[in-house]
C-alpha cells in the first residue's frame, strides 16, 4: 500500500527505478544463458526495499533468491510467492534449523558444524532436508575446505540425509578480471564439483557474470549489479537505478573570514552564498564528504563546505544566480550529474556500502511502467 504521508512531508527523496532493475536483471540473464539467473536481495535489497524490488524481479521471471540471514527470508517470502526458492547465504544459526525447515528456506551449509546440525535434524525427521553446500575455493571467508566437501560426497549417509540442491563458491576477485585468483578458484571448485555429479553449480556473483562463460555455471547470483553498480571493468549495459535529492532548508550569504559548521573547519576566503540542505550522515550521506563532495543543481556543481552534520549539509551556491535556487527547492546528490559510484569514490568507499546505508528518512519513490508509488521509510508492506 502507498504511504499515507504526503511526499511534501519529506525533506529528501530516494528515487528507485524498478524498470531499470528489471532491465539489469534481464540483461544479465541473457548474457549468462543457458545458465539460470538468480538474484541476491540481502540487506533489504541492498537498502532499496525488498518489498518492492522482490516482486519486480519476480515479474521479470526470477524465481531463485538469496538473502544473508534467516530473518531476511520471511519478508521476502511474503512478496515473491510460493514458487520461489530462497537460499540463506550465511547458513543456519544454532537452534534455527527447525524454523528454516518450517519456512521452506534453503540454508547454504558453510561449515562442518552447520552440516552436522542439518544432518541431525534430517535423521530426527527421517527425511532428507534440502540445502546448498558452499566450498571455500580460496576466499577464506565461508565454506567447507575442498577436502571436507569431498569427504561428504563419499559418505552415502550424506546423500540420504541432505537433498543437495546447489554446490557453490564465491569469487574473491571477480571485479579484477586479470587476477589469476579467479581461474585458480574456479579450478579448485571444479575439482570438488566433479564429486557431486548432477548437482547444479554456482560460481558467478555480479562480477563473475561478466567473466567468461566458464564462470557462469548452472546458476549465477548477481546482486549489486542488479542495482546499477558496475561490478568490474568488464561490466557493460547496466542502467543506474537510484536518484537522491534533498531539500534546501536555508540560504544565507557570509562574508570573508566567516566559519562554517562544526569546528568551523571551512572559513570563507571571499563572500559566499551558502545553502543548508536537509541531509546528513543519519541519512546515509557520508560525513567524510565535507570539503570533498558536492551537490548539483541545473548542471552546476555545488561543493560541500564544512563538516557534514547528522541532519544537514552545507553547500556553496555562489556559482548560481540568486533566482536559480530557493529555500524549499531540491538539489541532486545522486543522479544524472553525479553517479553513485562517483559519490562513493569521493567518500573513499565503495558503492555497495553507500547504497546499503541510504534511506533512513528518505521518501521512497518507486517507478515502474510509468507509474509512481511513494512509500515512507520503514514501510515494508
C-alpha positions in Angstrom: 0.0 0.0 0.0 1.3 3.5 -0.7 2.3 5.6 2.2 -0.4 7.8 3.7 2.2 10.5 4.5 2.3 13.1 1.6 5.5 13.3 -0.2 5.8 17.0 0.6 6.4 16.0 4.3 9.8 14.5 3.4 12.9 16.6 3.2 14.7 14.1 1.0 13.6 11.7 -1.8 15.2 8.5 -2.9 14.0 7.5 -6.4 14.2 3.8 -7.2 13.7 2.8 -10.9 12.2 -0.7 -10.8 12.2 -0.7 -14.6 16.0 -0.3 -14.6 16.4 -3.0 -12.0 14.3 -5.4 -14.2 16.3 -4.3 -17.3 19.6 -5.1 -15.5 18.3 -8.5 -14.4 17.1 -9.2 -18.0 20.5 -8.1 -19.5 22.5 -10.4 -17.1 20.1 -13.3 -17.6 20.5 -13.0 -21.4 24.3 -12.7 -21.0 24.7 -15.9 -19.0 22.1 -18.1 -20.7 21.7 -21.0 -20.7 22.7 -20.7 -17.1 19.9 -19.6 -14.8 19.9 -16.2 -13.2 19.0 -15.8 -9.5 19.1 -12.5 -7.5 20.8 -11.6 -4.3 18.5 -9.3 -2.4 20.1 -9.4 1.1 20.2 -6.3 3.3 16.7 -5.3 2.3 17.6 -5.5 -1.4 20.8 -3.5 -0.8 18.8 -0.9 1.0 16.3 -0.3 -1.7 13.4 -2.2 -0.2 12.8 -5.9 -0.8 9.0 -5.4 -0.6 9.1 -3.6 -3.9 12.3 -5.0 -5.5 11.4 -8.7 -4.9 8.1 -8.6 -6.8 9.6 -6.5 -9.6 12.2 -9.2 -10.1 9.5 -11.9 -10.0 7.7 -10.1 -12.8 10.9 -10.3 -14.8 11.0 -14.1 -14.3 13.3 -14.5 -11.3 12.4 -17.5 -9.1 15.7 -18.0 -7.1 16.6 -15.5 -4.4 19.5 -15.2 -2.0 19.5 -13.4 1.4 22.2 -13.4 4.0 20.3 -14.2 7.2 17.3 -16.3 8.1 15.5 -13.2 9.5 15.5 -11.8 5.9 13.7 -14.8 4.5 10.3 -14.2 5.8 9.8 -10.6 4.5 11.0 -11.8 1.1 8.8 -14.9 1.1 5.7 -12.7 1.7 6.2 -10.9 -1.6 7.8 -13.3 -4.1 5.3 -16.2 -4.0 5.4 -19.8 -3.0 7.1 -21.0 -6.3 10.3 -19.1 -5.5 13.4 -20.6 -3.8 15.0 -18.6 -1.1 18.6 -19.5 -0.1 20.1 -18.3 3.2 23.7 -17.5 2.4 25.1 -17.4 5.9 23.5 -20.8 6.7 21.7 -21.6 9.9 22.3 -20.2 13.4 22.3 -22.9 16.1 18.7 -23.6 17.1 17.1 -22.2 14.0 17.2 -25.4 11.9 13.6 -26.4 12.5 12.4 -22.9 11.7 14.3 -22.9 8.5 12.6 -26.2 7.5 9.2 -24.9 8.6 9.5 -21.8 6.4 10.8 -23.8 3.4 14.1 -21.9 3.2 17.2 -23.5 1.8 20.3 -23.0 4.0 23.7 -22.7 2.5 25.8 -25.0 4.7 29.2 -23.4 5.2 30.9 -25.4 7.9 31.1 -29.0 9.1 29.2 -28.0 12.3 26.3 -26.5 10.2 26.3 -29.6 8.0 26.1 -31.9 11.1 23.3 -29.9 12.7 21.3 -30.2 9.4 22.0 -33.9 9.2 21.0 -34.4 12.8 17.6 -32.8 12.1 17.2 -34.9 9.0 17.8 -38.0 11.0 15.3 -36.9 13.6 12.6 -36.2 10.9 13.6 -39.3 9.0 13.7 -37.5 5.6 16.3 -35.7 3.5 16.4 -32.0 4.0 17.1 -29.6 1.1 20.2 -27.4 1.3 23.1 -25.9 -0.6 26.7 -26.5 0.2 29.4 -23.9 -0.1 33.0 -24.7 -0.8 35.8 -22.4 0.2 37.8 -22.3 -3.1 40.3 -19.6 -1.9 38.5 -16.6 -0.3 38.9 -17.9 3.3 35.5 -16.5 4.3 32.7 -19.0 4.3 32.5 -22.6 3.0 34.0 -26.0 3.7 37.6 -26.8 2.7 37.6 -28.8 -0.5 38.8 -32.0 1.2 35.9 -31.8 3.7 33.4 -31.4 0.9 34.9 -34.3 -1.0 34.6 -36.4 2.2 30.9 -35.7 2.3 30.5 -36.7 -1.3 31.9 -40.1 -0.5 29.6 -40.5 2.5 26.5 -42.5 1.4 24.6 -41.3 4.5 25.1 -37.6 3.5 23.1 -38.2 0.3 20.3 -39.8 2.2 20.1 -37.0 4.8 20.7 -33.9 2.7 18.9 -33.2 -0.6 21.7 -31.1 -2.1 20.1 -28.5 -4.4 23.3 -26.5 -5.1 27.1 -26.6 -4.8 28.5 -23.1 -4.7 31.6 -21.0 -4.1 32.3 -17.3 -4.0 34.9 -15.4 -6.0 37.2 -13.0 -4.2 38.5 -11.1 -7.2 35.7 -11.1 -9.8 35.9 -7.3 -10.0 39.5 -7.7 -11.2 39.3 -10.0 -14.3 43.1 -10.2 -14.8 43.8 -11.7 -11.3 45.0 -15.3 -11.5 43.0 -16.0 -8.4 39.8 -16.2 -10.5 41.0 -19.1 -12.6 42.6 -20.7 -9.5 39.3 -20.6 -7.6 37.4 -22.0 -10.5 39.8 -24.9 -10.9 39.6 -25.8 -7.2 35.8 -25.6 -7.3 35.5 -27.7 -10.4 37.7 -30.4 -8.8 35.2 -30.6 -5.9 32.2 -30.4 -8.1 33.3 -33.4 -10.1 32.5 -35.5 -6.9 28.9 -34.2 -6.9 27.5 -35.3 -10.4 24.1 -33.9 -11.2 24.2 -31.2 -8.5 23.9 -27.7 -10.0 27.0 -25.5 -9.7 27.0 -21.8 -8.8 30.2 -19.6 -9.0 29.3 -16.2 -10.5 28.5 -13.3 -8.3 27.9 -9.9 -10.0 31.4 -9.6 -11.2 31.5 -13.2 -12.2 28.6 -12.8 -14.7 30.9 -10.6 -16.7 33.8 -13.1 -16.8 34.0 -15.9 -19.3 31.2 -18.4 -19.7 33.2 -21.0 -17.7 32.3 -19.0 -14.6 28.6 -18.9 -15.2 27.9 -22.5 -14.0 24.3 -23.6 -13.8 23.1 -20.7 -11.6 24.5 -17.2 -11.2 24.0 -15.0 -8.2 24.1 -11.3 -9.3 23.5 -8.8 -6.5 24.8 -5.2 -6.7 24.9 -5.3 -10.5 21.1 -5.5 -10.5 21.1 -2.1 -8.8 23.2 -0.4 -11.4 26.6 -0.6 -9.7 29.4 -1.7 -12.1 31.0 -4.8 -10.5 34.2 -4.6 -12.5 35.8 -3.1 -15.7 34.1 -5.7 -18.0 30.6 -4.7 -16.9 28.5 -3.1 -19.6 24.9 -2.3 -20.3 23.8 -1.7 -16.7 21.3 1.1 -16.0 21.5 3.3 -12.9 18.6 2.7 -10.6 18.7 5.3 -7.9 18.4 9.1 -7.6 18.8 11.0 -4.4 17.6 14.6 -3.9 17.4 16.7 -0.7 15.6 20.0 0.1 17.2 23.3 0.7 16.4 24.4 4.3 18.0 27.8 4.3 20.1 30.2 2.1 22.5 32.7 3.6 25.3 35.0 2.5 28.5 35.0 4.6 31.4 37.4 4.5 35.1 36.6 4.1 36.6 35.2 7.3 33.3 33.6 8.5 33.5 30.0 9.7 31.0 27.3 8.7 29.8 24.2 10.5 31.1 22.1 13.4 34.7 23.0 14.2 34.5 26.0 11.8 36.7 23.9 9.5 35.7 25.9 6.5 36.4 29.6 6.6 35.2 31.7 3.7 38.1 33.3 1.7 35.6 35.6 0.0 31.9 36.5 0.2 29.9 33.3 -0.3 26.3 32.3 -0.7 25.5 29.0 1.1 22.6 26.7 1.2 21.9 24.3 4.1 20.5 21.0 2.8 18.3 18.5 4.7 20.6 15.5 4.5 23.3 14.2 6.8 25.1 11.1 8.0 21.9 9.9 9.7 20.5 9.6 6.2 23.5 7.7 4.9 25.2 10.7 3.4 28.9 10.2 4.5 30.4 12.6 7.0 33.7 12.4 5.2 32.3 14.2 2.2 32.8 17.5 4.0 35.2 19.7 1.9 35.3 16.9 -0.8 31.9 16.1 -2.2 29.2 18.2 -3.8 25.6 18.5 -4.7 24.3 19.6 -8.1 21.6 21.9 -9.5 20.9 22.7 -13.1 24.2 21.1 -14.2 26.3 23.2 -11.8 28.5 21.6 -9.2 27.9 23.0 -5.7 30.8 22.0 -3.3 30.2 20.8 0.2 31.7 23.3 2.7 32.5 22.4 6.3 31.6 19.2 8.0 28.5 17.1 7.1 26.3 17.1 10.2 23.8 14.4 11.4 20.8 16.1 9.7 22.2 18.7 7.3 24.9 19.5 4.8 26.1 23.0 3.8 26.9 23.7 0.1 28.4 26.7 -1.7 25.9 28.0 -4.2 27.9 31.1 -5.2 28.0 29.8 -8.8 24.2 30.1 -9.1 22.2 33.2 -9.7 20.0 34.3 -6.8 16.9 33.2 -8.8 18.2 29.8 -9.6 17.7 28.2 -6.2 15.3 29.0 -3.3 14.5 27.6 0.1 12.3 24.6 -0.4 13.9 23.6 -3.7 15.7 20.3 -4.1 19.3 19.7 -5.1 20.7 16.5 -6.7 23.0 14.3 -4.7 22.9 11.1 -6.8 21.6 11.2 -10.3 22.4 12.2 -13.8 25.0 14.7 -12.7 26.7 12.6 -10.1 26.6 8.8 -10.1 26.5 6.6 -7.0 30.0 5.3 -7.9 31.3 8.9 -8.0 29.9 9.7 -4.6 31.5 6.5 -3.3 34.9 7.4 -4.7 34.7 10.9 -3.2 33.8 9.2 0.2 36.7 6.8 -0.1 34.5 3.8 -0.1 32.6 1.5 -2.5 29.1 1.9 -3.9 27.9 -1.2 -2.1 28.5 0.4 1.3 26.9 3.7 0.3 23.9 2.1 -1.3 23.1 -0.1 1.7 23.3 2.9 4.1 20.9 5.2 2.2 17.3 5.6 3.2 16.9 6.2 7.0 14.5 9.1 6.4 14.1 9.4 2.6 10.7 9.1 1.0 11.0 6.2 -1.4 9.6 6.9 -4.9 9.3 3.7 -6.9 9.0 4.0 -10.7 7.6 1.2 -12.9 5.8 1.1 -16.2 5.1 4.8 -16.0 3.5 4.6 -12.5 4.8 6.1 -9.3 4.4 4.7 -5.8 5.6 6.6 -2.7 6.5 4.8 0.4 7.6 6.1 3.8 10.8 4.9 5.4 10.2 1.6 7.2 7.0 0.8 5.2 7.7 -2.9 4.3 4.2 -3.8 3.2 
